[in-house]
């Protein structure tokens, strides 16, 4: 599949309101509920990029910077940052908005990985991604390092083969053993 797509073609914005059933005993959004919403918005972005059924392969680098309160409106934005053979990395940013107080705060961000599959659940090739803006190019370039780190941590790649990670840690002969 030689087709290329832009980041904008995969962009998805989803909005939810934090209701009492979504909160913990401190009246803040439960982390699991937020991760559920993140998985949905990221899956839609991956589907838009691949035009295929997708499955979640990894959820990493989820940062919980600020709690989200009961009654806040939550906006999640997802976009594909890079595609590989059958997998795609998706970046998600989350904002919480207290509408009566006219206050909007960026609260969370994460990278999820999805694999496009055929009707039998087997991985299938996806279009390449063409980054256009400086931020898109930065996320695209970093995606290979994040992918190698995910694979090393999952023990699916030998650390000495993680060429992109060597440059981060400035190891001449790879990461320490």
Secondary structure, DSSP 8 states (H G I E B T S, - for coil): ---EEESGGG-EEEEEE--GGGB-TTSBB-HHHHHHHHHHHHHHHHHHHHSSEEEEEEEEEEEE-S--BTT-EEEEEEEEEEE-SSEEEEEEEEEEEETTTTEEEEEEEEEEEEEEE-TTS-B----EEE--SHHHHHHHHHHHHHHHHHHHHTTSS-GGG-HHHHHHHT-TTSS--
